[in-house]
Amino acid sequence: MATYLVGSRASNLAKAQVREYLRPLRERFPDATFTHRVILEGGDKDRKSLLSNVSAVSGGSAFSSEQEAALSRGDVDVVVHSLKDLPTANPSGLILLPPPAREDVRDALCGSTLAGLRKGARVGTGAPRRVAQLLAVRPDLEIVPIRGNVPPRLKKIETHGLDAVVLAAAGLHRLGLGDAIGELLPLDLFPPSPGQGALGIQVRTDESSAPLRRILSTVGDVAVDAEIRAERALLAELHGGCSVPVGAYAETLPDGELRLFGQVSSLDGAEQISATLGGPSAEPEKLGAALAAMLVSQGAHSILDAVRATLAARSCPGDHGRTR
């Protein structure tokens, strides 16, 4: 009987994602044993510093570096990530497998609807993309930086006197907290982080992992795989990451073609460019690169360079001000 060690972050959401992923595998392969191991990430240990600073200290990513290191060492055999937390490049010797079906990709406003927010309402989010998108639609809002796992962030509506918070609908659904959603934000105004709602299934490429890769491939969704590859290729071409306001969403059309929407915003939401492009699902990276080129031709690099300069300035010690 083969035994496989499955790594993830320690949050309740990460544990729910592992259960979701392993359920069909345990049914299909009763002779295989899957054992879950939690791995603490830099972003889990440090809830106060800017994510860009935590990522730098963690060696690349605030929410994946320790898990990838454990996988590379052989401490675990597969890691189940939230795909949006993963850098666009895999470390040497690691690869992403096609993920299973995707959860809702949209962001959710909890505590209110956009139209129901009073002028100057206090809305909690720590993501530059969400900050930019909110201010583009409602420049009157006061954005309050918050971080942490999903339930504590939701609780901050009460504990921090917020009017609402923005969270990924996927995480709320996976935790059984869908009733907290006041409004699902429209994709044309609030495109999500590339890969949002999808699991990132990461394994080693060595020959000893081949049997496990064959097992895991049985639950992969090829359509979702093409969609997230297009989104991540767009992000890679723009040299983006979780700290810059880039939103992307790909969908598979009835004829099998991919359609990709991308958006780049300034931190204050005053500048925003977007574009849509279609292409064959067999070439998702080519589609992502082509759409990135369209956004660059509209000025994406100048916007993102300004974003990075602002975020670098904010990383100075003692700067914990709110973003308006």
C-alpha positions as a printed Julia matrix, in Angstrom:
324×3 Matrix{Float64}:
   0.0    0.0     0.0
   1.46   3.36   -1.09
   1.46   6.25    1.37
   1.68   9.84    0.17
   2.27  12.94    2.3
   0.17  15.95    1.31
   1.36  19.38    2.41
  -0.57  22.62    2.84
  -0.73  25.76    4.94
  -2.23  25.46    8.42
  -5.36  27.57    7.94
  -8.86  26.13    8.07
  -9.25  27.07    4.4
  -6.08  25.19    3.44
  -7.31  22.14    5.34
 -10.72  22.36    3.63
  -9.01  22.52    0.24
  -6.97  19.42    1.01
 -10.12  17.53    2.05
 -11.88  18.68   -1.12
  -8.97  17.56   -3.29
  -8.4   14.19   -1.59
 -12.06  13.11   -1.43
 -12.32  11.74   -5.0
  -8.76  10.37   -4.89
  -9.49   8.31   -1.78
 -12.61   6.93   -3.46
 -10.8    6.02   -6.69
  -7.65   4.66   -5.07
  -8.64   2.9    -1.82
  -5.27   1.14   -1.65
  -3.39   4.45   -1.44
  -3.05   6.34    1.83
  -2.93  10.14    1.81
  -1.68  11.79    5.0
  -1.98  15.54    5.49
   0.86  17.65    6.92
   0.61  21.38    7.66
   3.51  23.73    6.91
   3.77  27.24    8.37
   4.55  30.01    5.9
   6.12  33.41    6.5
   2.79  35.11    5.85
   1.19  32.94    8.54
   3.84  33.81   11.14
   3.99  37.55   10.38
   0.53  39.13   10.1
   1.67  42.76   10.45
   4.4   43.45    7.88
   3.69  44.27    4.24
   3.39  41.1     2.18
   6.14  42.32   -0.15
   8.5   42.48    2.86
   7.41  39.08    4.13
   7.92  37.59    0.66
  11.45  39.01    0.49
  12.36  37.55    3.88
  10.69  34.23    3.02
  12.78  33.78   -0.1
  10.15  34.48   -2.75
   6.59  34.08   -1.56
   4.88  34.8     1.74
   2.45  31.92    1.24
   4.31  29.18   -0.66
   8.1   29.22   -0.16
   8.19  26.92    2.89
   5.83  24.41    1.26
   7.88  24.37   -1.93
  11.06  23.84    0.07
   9.46  20.93    1.94
   8.35  19.41   -1.35
  11.81  19.8    -2.88
  13.41  18.13    0.17
  10.99  15.21   -0.01
   9.33  16.03    3.31
   5.98  15.86    1.47
   5.02  14.32   -1.88
   2.48  16.88   -3.11
   1.37  20.33   -1.99
  -2.15  21.72   -2.33
  -1.91  25.5    -2.66
  -4.37  28.28   -3.32
  -3.12  28.88   -6.85
  -3.36  32.67   -6.62
  -0.69  32.56   -3.86
   1.89  30.89   -6.11
   4.59  32.75   -8.06
   4.28  32.27  -11.82
   7.57  30.31  -12.04
   8.07  26.89  -10.47
  11.31  26.16   -8.58
  13.61  23.75  -10.37
  12.4   20.17  -10.04
   8.77  21.1    -9.29
   5.75  21.28  -11.58
   2.06  22.15  -11.41
  -0.45  19.49  -12.43
  -3.87  20.29  -13.95
  -6.11  21.31  -11.04
  -9.58  19.95  -10.36
 -12.74  21.95  -11.04
 -12.54  25.59  -10.01
 -14.61  27.32   -7.35
 -16.26  30.73   -7.92
 -13.55  33.08   -9.19
 -15.23  36.3    -8.04
 -14.49  38.59   -5.13
 -17.25  39.03   -2.57
 -18.21  42.11   -0.59
 -19.27  41.02    2.9
 -21.28  43.23    5.22
 -22.95  45.31    2.52
 -23.43  45.83   -1.2
 -21.49  48.43   -3.17
 -24.59  50.55   -3.64
 -25.47  50.16    0.03
 -22.14  51.51    1.32
 -22.46  54.99    2.81
 -20.21  57.78    1.56
 -16.79  57.41    3.19
 -17.53  53.86    4.3
 -14.66  51.88    5.82
 -13.9   48.76    3.79
 -11.26  46.23    4.8
  -8.81  44.58    2.41
  -5.05  44.13    2.28
  -4.74  43.41   -1.46
  -3.5   46.27   -3.7
  -5.63  44.92   -6.57
  -8.81  45.06   -4.5
  -7.89  48.49   -3.14
  -7.4   49.84   -6.66
 -10.59  48.29   -8.02
 -12.7   49.56   -5.13
 -11.35  53.11   -5.44
 -11.91  53.08   -9.21
 -15.62  52.5    -8.59
 -16.01  54.29   -5.24
 -13.19  56.84   -4.71
 -14.96  58.08   -1.57
 -14.27  54.86    0.35
 -11.74  54.6     3.18
  -9.76  51.4     2.67
  -8.53  49.83    5.89
  -5.63  47.33    5.52
  -6.43  43.93    7.03
  -4.71  40.55    6.85
  -5.19  37.07    8.23
  -7.27  33.99    7.61
 -10.81  34.24    6.26
 -12.9   33.99    9.49
 -10.82  36.58   11.43
 -10.98  39.01    8.49
 -14.74  38.54    8.34
 -14.96  39.15   12.08
 -13.17  42.5    11.69
 -16.41  44.03   10.41
 -17.42  43.99   14.07
 -14.1   44.25   15.89
 -12.63  47.06   13.72
 -15.81  49.01   13.06
 -15.78  48.3     9.32
 -18.73  48.67    6.99
 -17.59  45.75    4.83
 -14.65  43.55    3.85
 -13.66  42.05    0.5
 -12.82  38.34    0.38
 -12.56  35.66   -2.3
 -15.93  33.98   -2.81
 -14.13  30.65   -3.24
 -12.74  30.69    0.28
 -16.08  31.66    1.78
 -17.87  28.83   -0.05
 -15.22  26.26    0.89
 -15.57  27.22    4.55
 -19.36  27.16    4.47
 -19.53  30.95    4.96
 -21.44  31.8     1.8
 -24.22  33.41    3.84
 -21.8   36.23    4.74
 -21.68  37.43    1.12
 -23.49  40.73    0.6
 -22.65  40.99   -3.1
 -20.56  39.09   -5.64
 -18.54  41.78   -7.38
 -18.89  41.91  -11.2
 -15.98  40.47  -13.17
 -15.81  43.35  -15.65
 -15.02  45.81  -12.83
 -13.35  43.45  -10.36
 -11.4   40.79  -12.3
  -9.79  38.46   -9.72
  -6.19  37.56   -9.07
  -4.89  35.18  -11.74
  -5.72  31.65  -10.61
  -8.26  32.72   -7.97
 -10.67  29.93   -7.04
  -8.35  27.21   -8.36
  -6.11  24.83   -6.43
  -2.41  24.67   -7.22
  -1.32  21.02   -7.25
   2.47  20.95   -7.06
   4.65  17.84   -7.29
   8.24  16.89   -8.02
   9.34  16.03  -11.54
  11.68  13.18  -10.53
  10.98   9.66  -11.73
  10.09   8.39   -8.27
   7.06  10.73   -8.29
   5.72   9.33  -11.58
   3.23   6.9    -9.94
   1.79   9.71   -7.82
   1.55  12.04  -10.82
  -0.46   9.38  -12.68
  -2.86   9.07   -9.73
  -3.29  12.82   -9.37
  -3.82  13.33  -13.1
  -7.14  11.48  -12.87
  -8.81  14.44  -11.12
  -7.35  17.22  -13.27
  -9.65  19.43  -15.35
  -8.06  20.29  -18.7
 -10.34  23.3   -19.33
  -9.51  24.84  -15.96
  -5.84  24.1   -16.58
  -5.89  26.07  -19.84
  -7.7   28.98  -18.18
  -5.31  29.36  -15.28
  -2.25  28.93  -17.53
  -3.48  31.84  -19.68
  -4.06  34.01  -16.61
  -0.68  33.21  -15.09
   1.11  33.77  -18.4
  -0.4   37.26  -18.55
   0.83  37.97  -15.01
   4.29  36.61  -15.81
   4.64  38.79  -18.91
   3.7   41.86  -16.87
   6.25  40.85  -14.19
   3.44  41.01  -11.67
   2.64  39.25   -8.44
   0.23  39.39   -5.53
   1.49  42.87   -4.6
   0.49  44.63   -7.84
  -3.02  45.49   -9.09
  -3.37  43.03  -11.96
  -6.66  41.2   -12.47
  -7.32  38.46  -15.01
 -10.04  36.01  -15.84
 -10.13  33.38  -18.6
 -13.17  31.36  -19.6
 -13.67  28.48  -22.0
 -16.32  29.28  -24.61
 -18.81  26.72  -26.0
 -16.68  26.3   -29.13
 -13.66  25.41  -26.98
 -11.85  28.72  -27.53
 -10.39  30.64  -24.61
 -11.34  34.23  -23.88
  -9.03  36.16  -21.56
  -9.78  39.5   -19.86
  -7.02  41.46  -18.17
  -6.9   44.69  -16.18
  -4.09  46.84  -14.75
  -4.81  49.63  -12.24
  -2.97  52.35  -10.39
  -3.09  52.01   -6.6
  -5.6   54.83   -6.26
  -7.83  53.49   -9.03
  -7.5   56.72  -11.03
  -5.78  54.97  -13.95
  -7.14  51.7   -15.25
  -6.59  49.87  -18.52
  -8.17  46.64  -19.68
  -8.37  44.42  -22.75
  -9.95  41.16  -23.91
  -8.53  38.62  -26.36
  -9.53  35.18  -27.6
  -7.38  32.28  -28.73
  -7.12  28.49  -28.95
  -7.24  26.64  -25.63
  -4.27  24.56  -26.79
  -2.03  27.64  -26.57
  -2.96  29.39  -23.3
   0.49  30.84  -22.64
   0.54  32.39  -26.1
  -2.84  34.01  -25.4
  -1.66  35.37  -22.05
   1.48  36.83  -23.6
  -0.49  38.41  -26.46
  -2.96  40.08  -24.09
  -0.1   41.32  -21.91
   1.43  42.94  -25.01
  -1.88  44.69  -25.68
  -1.95  46.04  -22.12
   1.68  47.15  -22.37
   0.87  49.05  -25.56
  -1.79  50.92  -23.55
   0.68  51.89  -20.81
   0.63  48.97  -18.36
   4.35  49.14  -17.6
   4.28  52.81  -16.59
   1.35  52.15  -14.24
   2.99  49.1   -12.67
   6.38  50.82  -12.33
   4.66  53.6   -10.37
   2.88  51.0    -8.23
   6.13  49.23   -7.38
   7.84  52.52   -6.49
   4.99  53.45   -4.15
   4.94  50.03   -2.49
   8.73  50.14   -2.03
   8.4   53.53   -0.3
   5.68  52.18    1.98
   7.95  49.35    3.11
  10.0   51.81    5.15
   9.91  51.04    8.9
   7.14  52.76   10.8
   4.88  53.31    7.81
   1.58  51.65    8.66
  -0.82  54.28    7.31
  -4.16  53.55    5.76
  -4.69  53.67    2.03
  -7.38  56.01    0.8
